[in-house]
Amino acid sequence: MPNSLLRSFAVRVKGSSICLLVTLVFATAVVAQTQITSGTIQGTVLDANGAAVPSASVEVKNVETNFSRNLTTDEDGRFVALSLPPGRYTVTVSKQGFATLVVENANLTVGQAMSLPLSMKVSGVEERVTITATPTIDTVKTESSTTLGESTVGNTPILGRKFEDLLTLTPGVSIVQGPDGDEITFAGQRGVFNNVSLDGGDYNNGFFGEQAGGQRAAIDIPLDAVREFQVVATGANAEFGRTAGGVINVITKSGTNAVHGSLFHFQRLEALTANDSDGKPLTDFRREQFGGTIGGPIRRDKAFFFFSSENINERLTRANLSEQIGTTPCPISAPVITANEVLINGNPDCERQALIAFFRANRSQEEGRPINRKVRNNALLGKIDVDITQNNRLTLSHNFDYSRNTNQLHERFPNEGQRVPFHVCARGTAALRS
C-alpha cells in the first residue's frame, strides 16, 4: 500500500511538473495573442456644425479599476484606444472653448471595436455634457461571432454548471456525445477542429484532454471565474489561428478597487432524486457542488488579485453483478461456462453468475459485490493584474484542475470494479500587453 501511494503521488507531481514546464516554455507565445483578450474604443469628435475638432484631450477610464488612457484627437478629430481590458468605461473629451463631453457606461466586450460618434458644444464657460453610451454596430468586424457577457454567464441556469453548455446559446453550436464524452460542434464539425482560448492562452487540453480510462473532468473552468466569452463560428481572424472549426475565446474575471466575493453550494440527495432510466432507485447517492470567488486590490488603481474555486463531491452505489438480471433466476447456483453453455446462453442471470465464478477462479477478483462510484473534482483559478503604465499591463494567471473518478467505466462490465486513475493538470499564462 505505501508503494502504491508513493507511485500515485509521483504521477501527480510528474503531471503537474510537465504542465508547468510547457506553460513556461510557451508563455512568450501568449504575448503575441493578447489582442484576442482586449477591445478597442475609438471615435470621431465633431463640433455642432459637423467639423472635426483636432487636438482635443480624450481620457478613457475604467470605472472599476481607475485604469486610464490619455489620447489626443488627430487633425480629422479621430482617436483610437487600443488593447483595453473588457469592462465599463467613461470617456471624457475636453478642449478650450467647448463644453466638456462625458460618455458614461461604455461597456466594452472582448474583441469589440466600439465606435463613438461625439459632438461637442461650443461654450465660453465651464460646462459638462453627460451622455450614456448606446450600442453601436461594429463596422470593422469581419467574422461571424457572438459575445456572451457577465450577466448572461452569471444568471443562466446550467445543469452541473458546465461552462460549455453556455455555448449552445449561440447560433450553430451544439453539444454532442463523442467517443469519450461531450464534444462542442460548430455546424456539425468534429470537436477536435475547434480552438479554445483562455485569457489568450491555449486551453484545448482542458476540453479535449482526457485522463486514463477515457473519463473527462466534470468541470474544467470555475464558472464563476468566467467574465465573458466570444464564440467565433466562421471567419476568425488570423490571431486566433490553429482552427478549421470554431473558436471559443474565454476571458476570466479580474480584481477591482472594491473587494468582492461570492459563495455557492448545491446539493442533490437520494430522497429527492428520481429513479434511473431502467426504473431502479439510486442507492447511497449524494452530490455536492460548491465553491466561491474573491477579488480585490493589492494596491489601489495599480495591482489587483482574483481567486476562484469550484468543487464536486459525489458518491453512488451500483449493483453491478451483485443483482439478479432478468425475471427468471438461474436454476443452479454456480454455472460453469464450459459445462452449462446451453443454460447460460438462455438465461441472463446464469450469464451473471457464470461471470462471477469465472473472475473469482481465474482473476481472483470478486465481482459479486456492489461497487462504489466516487467523483472528486476540483478546479482553481488565480489571477493577478498589474497596470505598469498607461500602455502596459502585466497579467499572470494559473489554472489547476484535479479529477478522480472511481469506477466510472462502462455500465455492467466487470472492470467497473477497478479504479480509474485520476487526472491532474496545472496551467499558467503570463502576458504583457502594450
C-alpha positions as CSV (number, residue, x, y, z in Angstrom):
1,M,0.0,0.0,0.0
2,P,2.7,2.6,0.8
3,N,4.4,1.9,-2.5
4,S,1.2,2.4,-4.4
5,L,0.6,5.7,-2.6
6,L,4.1,6.8,-3.5
7,R,3.6,5.9,-7.1
8,S,0.3,7.7,-7.1
9,F,1.9,10.8,-5.7
10,A,4.8,10.6,-8.1
11,V,2.4,10.5,-11.1
12,R,0.6,13.7,-9.7
13,V,3.9,15.6,-9.3
14,K,5.1,14.5,-12.7
15,G,1.9,15.6,-14.4
16,S,1.9,18.9,-12.7
17,S,5.6,19.5,-13.5
18,I,5.1,18.7,-17.2
19,C,2.1,21.1,-17.4
20,L,4.0,23.8,-15.6
21,L,7.1,23.3,-17.8
22,V,5.1,23.5,-21.0
23,T,3.4,26.7,-19.7
24,L,6.8,28.4,-19.1
25,V,8.2,27.3,-22.4
26,F,5.3,28.7,-24.4
27,A,4.5,31.7,-22.2
28,T,6.1,34.0,-24.7
29,A,3.6,32.9,-27.4
30,V,0.8,34.4,-25.3
31,V,2.2,37.9,-25.7
32,A,1.6,37.8,-29.4
33,Q,-2.1,36.7,-28.9
34,T,-3.2,39.3,-26.3
35,Q,-5.2,41.2,-28.9
36,I,-7.9,38.5,-28.6
37,T,-8.2,39.3,-24.9
38,S,-9.0,43.0,-25.3
39,G,-11.2,45.6,-27.1
40,T,-10.9,49.0,-28.7
41,I,-12.7,52.3,-28.1
42,Q,-12.5,54.7,-31.0
43,G,-14.4,57.8,-32.1
44,T,-14.6,61.0,-34.1
45,V,-15.0,64.3,-32.3
46,L,-17.0,66.9,-34.2
47,D,-18.4,70.3,-33.4
48,A,-22.0,71.4,-33.8
49,N,-21.5,72.1,-37.5
50,G,-20.0,68.7,-38.2
51,A,-16.4,70.0,-38.5
52,A,-13.6,67.9,-37.0
53,V,-12.2,69.0,-33.6
54,P,-8.4,68.4,-33.6
55,S,-6.1,68.4,-30.6
56,A,-8.9,67.6,-28.1
57,S,-7.9,65.7,-25.0
58,V,-9.6,62.3,-24.5
59,E,-9.4,60.3,-21.3
60,V,-10.7,56.7,-21.5
61,K,-11.1,55.4,-17.9
62,N,-12.1,52.0,-16.5
63,V,-14.8,52.6,-13.8
64,E,-13.8,49.5,-11.7
65,T,-10.0,49.9,-11.6
66,N,-9.5,53.6,-12.5
67,F,-7.1,52.4,-15.3
68,S,-7.0,55.3,-17.8
69,R,-5.6,56.0,-21.2
70,N,-5.0,59.6,-22.3
71,L,-5.2,60.5,-26.0
72,T,-5.4,63.5,-28.3
73,T,-7.5,63.7,-31.4
74,D,-5.8,64.0,-34.8
75,E,-6.5,66.6,-37.5
76,D,-9.6,64.6,-38.5
77,G,-10.9,64.6,-34.9
78,R,-10.3,60.8,-34.6
79,F,-8.9,58.9,-31.6
80,V,-8.2,55.2,-31.0
81,A,-7.6,53.5,-27.7
82,L,-6.2,50.0,-28.4
83,S,-5.8,46.9,-26.2
84,L,-8.2,47.9,-23.5
85,P,-9.3,45.2,-20.9
86,P,-13.0,44.4,-21.2
87,G,-15.1,46.4,-18.7
88,R,-17.2,49.5,-18.1
89,Y,-15.6,52.8,-19.3
90,T,-16.1,56.5,-19.1
91,V,-14.8,58.6,-22.0
92,T,-14.2,62.3,-21.3
93,V,-13.4,64.7,-24.1
94,S,-12.3,68.3,-23.4
95,K,-10.9,71.3,-25.3
96,Q,-10.8,75.0,-24.5
97,G,-13.8,76.8,-25.9
98,F,-16.0,73.7,-25.8
99,A,-18.2,72.1,-23.1
100,T,-16.6,69.0,-21.7
101,L,-18.3,65.9,-23.0
102,V,-18.6,62.8,-20.8
103,V,-19.7,59.5,-22.1
104,E,-20.8,57.1,-19.3
105,N,-21.5,53.3,-19.3
106,A,-19.4,52.4,-22.3
107,N,-19.5,48.6,-21.8
108,L,-16.6,47.2,-23.8
109,T,-16.6,43.4,-24.5
110,V,-13.8,41.2,-25.7
111,G,-12.9,41.6,-29.4
112,Q,-15.2,44.6,-29.8
113,A,-14.2,47.8,-31.6
114,M,-16.6,50.4,-30.1
115,S,-17.1,53.5,-32.2
116,L,-18.4,56.6,-30.6
117,P,-19.7,59.5,-32.7
118,L,-19.1,62.5,-30.5
119,S,-20.4,66.1,-30.9
120,M,-19.0,68.9,-28.8
121,K,-20.9,72.0,-27.9
122,V,-19.3,75.4,-28.1
123,S,-19.3,77.1,-24.7
124,G,-17.5,80.1,-23.3
125,V,-18.0,78.9,-19.7
126,E,-17.1,75.7,-17.8
127,E,-19.8,73.2,-18.7
128,R,-20.2,69.5,-18.7
129,V,-22.4,67.5,-21.0
130,T,-23.0,63.9,-19.9
131,I,-24.5,61.2,-22.2
132,T,-24.9,57.5,-22.0
133,A,-23.2,55.3,-24.5
134,T,-25.6,53.4,-26.8
135,P,-24.7,50.1,-28.5
136,T,-23.3,50.7,-32.0
137,I,-22.6,48.4,-34.9
138,D,-19.1,47.1,-35.0
139,T,-18.1,48.3,-38.5
140,V,-14.7,46.6,-38.5
141,K,-15.8,43.1,-37.6
142,T,-15.5,40.6,-40.4
143,E,-16.2,37.3,-38.6
144,S,-19.5,35.8,-37.5
145,S,-19.2,35.9,-33.8
146,T,-21.3,36.2,-30.6
147,T,-20.3,37.5,-27.2
148,L,-22.0,36.5,-24.0
149,G,-21.4,38.9,-21.1
150,E,-21.1,38.6,-17.4
151,S,-24.8,38.9,-16.7
152,T,-25.6,36.0,-19.1
153,V,-22.9,33.8,-17.6
154,G,-23.9,34.5,-14.1
155,N,-27.7,34.3,-14.5
156,T,-28.3,31.5,-16.9
157,P,-29.2,28.2,-15.1
158,I,-26.9,25.4,-16.2
159,L,-27.3,21.7,-15.1
160,G,-24.0,20.8,-13.5
161,R,-22.5,24.3,-14.1
162,K,-20.5,23.0,-17.1
163,F,-19.2,26.0,-18.9
164,E,-19.5,24.5,-22.4
165,D,-23.3,24.3,-22.0
166,L,-23.4,28.1,-22.3
167,L,-22.1,27.8,-25.9
168,T,-25.4,26.4,-27.1
169,L,-26.9,29.8,-26.6
170,T,-25.0,30.9,-29.7
171,P,-26.2,30.1,-33.3
172,G,-24.9,26.9,-34.9
173,V,-23.3,25.5,-31.8
174,S,-24.3,22.3,-30.1
175,I,-23.0,19.7,-27.6
176,V,-22.9,16.1,-28.9
177,Q,-21.8,12.8,-27.3
178,G,-18.3,12.0,-28.5
179,P,-16.5,8.7,-28.1
180,D,-15.2,9.7,-24.6
181,G,-17.5,12.5,-23.5
182,D,-19.3,15.7,-24.6
183,E,-17.9,17.5,-27.7
184,I,-18.5,21.0,-28.9
185,T,-19.6,21.1,-32.5
186,F,-19.9,24.1,-34.9
187,A,-22.3,23.4,-37.7
188,G,-21.8,19.7,-37.4
189,Q,-18.0,19.7,-37.5
190,R,-15.9,17.5,-35.2
191,G,-14.9,19.0,-31.8
192,V,-11.2,18.5,-32.4
193,F,-11.4,21.1,-35.2
194,N,-12.2,23.8,-32.7
195,N,-9.7,26.1,-30.8
196,V,-10.3,27.0,-27.2
197,S,-8.5,30.0,-25.7
198,L,-8.5,31.1,-22.1
199,D,-7.1,34.6,-21.4
200,G,-5.2,34.5,-24.7
201,G,-3.5,31.1,-24.0
202,D,-4.2,27.6,-25.4
203,Y,-6.8,25.7,-23.4
204,N,-7.6,22.8,-25.7
205,N,-6.3,20.2,-23.3
206,G,-8.9,21.3,-20.7
207,F,-11.7,20.4,-23.1
208,F,-10.3,17.6,-25.2
209,G,-7.6,16.1,-22.9
210,E,-8.6,13.0,-21.0
211,Q,-7.4,11.0,-18.1
212,A,-6.7,7.3,-18.2
213,G,-9.9,5.4,-18.6
214,G,-11.4,7.8,-21.1
215,Q,-13.1,10.0,-18.5
216,R,-13.1,13.8,-18.8
217,A,-13.2,16.1,-15.9
218,A,-16.6,17.1,-14.6
219,I,-15.6,20.8,-14.6
220,D,-12.6,22.4,-16.2
221,I,-13.1,26.2,-15.6
222,P,-14.8,27.5,-12.4
223,L,-18.0,29.0,-13.9
224,D,-17.9,32.0,-11.5
225,A,-14.4,32.9,-12.8
226,V,-15.7,33.5,-16.4
227,R,-16.3,37.2,-17.1
228,E,-17.4,36.8,-20.7
229,F,-16.6,34.8,-23.8
230,Q,-16.6,35.2,-27.5
231,V,-17.8,32.5,-29.9
232,V,-16.5,32.8,-33.4
233,A,-18.4,30.5,-35.7
234,T,-16.8,31.4,-39.0
235,G,-14.3,33.9,-40.5
236,A,-12.0,34.0,-37.5
237,N,-9.1,36.5,-37.8
238,A,-5.5,35.3,-38.1
239,E,-4.6,36.0,-34.5
240,F,-6.8,33.1,-33.4
241,G,-5.1,30.6,-35.6
242,R,-5.0,26.7,-35.5
243,T,-8.6,26.0,-36.2
244,A,-10.7,24.6,-39.0
245,G,-13.9,24.9,-37.0
246,G,-15.0,27.4,-34.4
247,V,-13.2,29.5,-31.8
248,I,-14.2,29.8,-28.1
249,N,-12.4,32.8,-26.6
250,V,-12.8,32.9,-22.8
251,I,-11.9,35.9,-20.7
252,T,-11.8,35.4,-16.9
253,K,-12.6,37.9,-14.2
254,S,-10.1,40.3,-12.6
255,G,-9.9,42.1,-9.3
256,T,-11.1,45.7,-9.0
257,N,-10.7,48.5,-6.5
258,A,-13.6,47.1,-4.5
259,V,-13.3,43.8,-2.7
260,H,-16.0,41.4,-4.0
261,G,-16.7,37.8,-3.3
262,S,-19.3,35.1,-3.7
263,L,-20.1,31.6,-2.3
264,F,-22.4,28.9,-3.6
265,H,-23.4,25.4,-2.6
266,F,-25.7,23.0,-4.5
267,Q,-26.8,19.6,-3.1
268,R,-28.6,16.6,-4.6
269,L,-29.8,13.8,-2.2
270,E,-31.1,10.3,-2.8
271,A,-34.5,11.1,-1.3
272,L,-35.1,13.9,-3.8
273,T,-33.8,12.1,-6.9
274,A,-35.9,10.1,-9.4
275,N,-35.2,6.6,-10.5
276,D,-32.7,6.0,-13.3
277,S,-33.7,5.0,-16.8
278,D,-34.3,1.3,-16.0
279,G,-36.6,2.2,-13.1
280,K,-34.2,1.4,-10.3
281,P,-33.7,3.9,-7.5
282,L,-30.3,5.4,-6.8
283,T,-28.6,3.9,-3.8
284,D,-26.5,5.8,-1.4
285,F,-26.5,8.8,-3.7
286,R,-25.2,12.2,-2.7
287,R,-23.8,15.0,-4.8
288,E,-22.4,18.4,-3.6
289,Q,-21.1,21.2,-5.8
290,F,-19.7,24.2,-4.0
291,G,-17.1,27.0,-4.3
292,G,-16.7,30.7,-4.4
293,T,-14.7,33.7,-5.6
294,I,-12.9,36.6,-4.1
295,G,-11.2,39.6,-5.7
296,G,-9.9,43.0,-4.8
297,P,-7.0,45.4,-4.9
298,I,-3.4,44.6,-3.9
299,R,-2.6,48.3,-4.5
300,R,-5.5,50.6,-5.4
301,D,-5.5,51.7,-9.1
302,K,-2.4,49.6,-9.7
303,A,-2.5,45.9,-8.9
304,F,-5.4,43.5,-8.4
305,F,-6.0,39.9,-7.5
306,F,-8.7,37.3,-8.2
307,F,-9.3,33.8,-7.0
308,S,-12.0,31.2,-7.8
309,S,-12.7,27.7,-6.7
310,E,-15.3,25.1,-7.8
311,N,-15.5,21.6,-6.4
312,I,-17.7,18.4,-6.9
313,N,-18.0,15.6,-4.4
314,E,-20.3,12.7,-5.4
315,R,-21.0,9.2,-4.4
316,L,-23.2,6.4,-5.7
317,T,-23.5,2.6,-5.1
318,R,-24.4,0.4,-8.1
319,A,-25.4,-3.2,-8.1
320,N,-23.1,-4.3,-10.9
321,L,-23.1,-8.1,-11.0
322,S,-24.4,-8.5,-7.4
323,E,-28.0,-8.1,-8.6
324,Q,-30.2,-10.6,-10.4
325,I,-30.5,-9.9,-14.1
326,G,-33.8,-10.7,-15.8
327,T,-37.0,-12.0,-14.4
328,T,-36.0,-15.7,-14.2
329,P,-33.4,-16.7,-11.6
330,C,-30.7,-19.1,-12.6
331,P,-31.8,-22.7,-11.6
332,I,-28.3,-23.7,-10.5
333,S,-26.1,-21.8,-8.0
334,A,-22.8,-21.9,-9.8
335,P,-23.0,-22.5,-13.6
336,V,-19.7,-23.2,-15.4
337,I,-19.1,-21.7,-18.8
338,T,-17.9,-25.0,-20.4
339,A,-20.3,-27.4,-18.7
340,N,-23.5,-25.3,-18.7
341,E,-23.2,-23.4,-22.0
342,V,-26.7,-24.0,-23.2
343,L,-28.2,-22.9,-19.9
344,I,-26.0,-19.8,-19.7
345,N,-26.9,-18.8,-23.3
346,G,-30.6,-19.0,-22.5
347,N,-30.7,-17.2,-19.1
348,P,-29.3,-13.8,-18.4
349,D,-29.0,-14.5,-14.7
350,C,-27.0,-17.6,-15.4
351,E,-24.6,-15.4,-17.5
352,R,-24.2,-13.1,-14.5
353,Q,-23.3,-16.0,-12.1
354,A,-21.0,-17.6,-14.6
355,L,-19.1,-14.3,-15.0
356,I,-18.8,-14.0,-11.2
357,A,-17.4,-17.6,-11.0
358,F,-15.0,-17.0,-13.9
359,F,-13.5,-13.9,-12.4
360,R,-13.2,-15.4,-9.0
361,A,-11.4,-18.5,-10.3
362,N,-9.2,-17.0,-13.0
363,R,-8.6,-13.4,-11.9
364,S,-9.0,-13.6,-8.1
365,Q,-11.5,-10.8,-8.4
366,E,-14.8,-10.6,-6.5
367,E,-17.3,-9.0,-8.9
368,G,-20.4,-10.2,-7.0
369,R,-20.5,-7.2,-4.6
370,P,-22.0,-3.7,-5.1
371,I,-19.5,-1.1,-6.2
372,N,-19.0,2.4,-5.0
373,R,-18.7,5.2,-7.5
374,K,-17.0,8.4,-6.3
375,V,-16.3,11.7,-8.1
376,R,-13.8,14.2,-6.8
377,N,-13.2,17.2,-9.0
378,N,-11.5,20.5,-8.1
379,A,-11.0,23.5,-10.4
380,L,-9.0,26.5,-9.1
381,L,-8.1,29.7,-10.9
382,G,-5.9,32.5,-9.6
383,K,-5.1,35.8,-11.4
384,I,-3.0,38.9,-10.8
385,D,-3.2,42.1,-12.9
386,V,-0.7,44.9,-12.7
387,D,-1.0,48.2,-14.6
388,I,2.6,49.1,-15.1
389,T,2.0,52.1,-17.3
390,Q,-0.9,53.5,-19.3
391,N,0.2,51.4,-22.2
392,N,1.5,48.3,-20.5
393,R,-0.4,45.8,-18.3
394,L,1.0,42.5,-16.8
395,T,-1.3,39.6,-16.3
396,L,-0.4,36.4,-14.5
397,S,-3.0,33.5,-14.2
398,H,-2.8,29.9,-13.1
399,N,-5.5,27.3,-13.6
400,F,-5.4,24.0,-11.7
401,D,-7.8,21.1,-12.4
402,Y,-7.9,17.8,-10.4
403,S,-10.3,15.0,-11.3
404,R,-10.5,11.5,-9.8
405,N,-13.5,9.3,-10.9
406,T,-13.6,5.9,-9.2
407,N,-15.3,3.0,-11.1
408,Q,-16.7,5.2,-13.8
409,L,-16.2,2.8,-16.8
410,H,-19.0,1.4,-19.0
411,E,-22.2,0.0,-17.5
412,R,-22.4,-3.6,-16.5
413,F,-18.8,-4.6,-17.4
414,P,-16.7,-6.5,-14.9
415,N,-13.9,-3.9,-14.9
416,E,-16.4,-1.5,-13.2
417,G,-14.8,-2.8,-10.0
418,Q,-11.4,-1.4,-10.9
419,R,-10.2,2.0,-10.0
420,V,-9.8,4.7,-12.7
421,P,-6.6,6.7,-12.4
422,F,-7.0,10.4,-11.7
423,H,-6.3,13.4,-13.9
424,V,-4.4,16.4,-12.6
425,C,-3.0,19.3,-14.6
426,A,-1.9,22.9,-13.9
427,R,-1.8,25.6,-16.4
428,G,-0.5,29.2,-16.3
429,T,-0.1,32.1,-18.6
430,A,1.9,35.3,-18.4
431,A,1.1,38.2,-20.8
432,L,2.4,41.7,-21.2
433,R,0.0,43.8,-23.2
434,S,1.3,47.1,-24.7
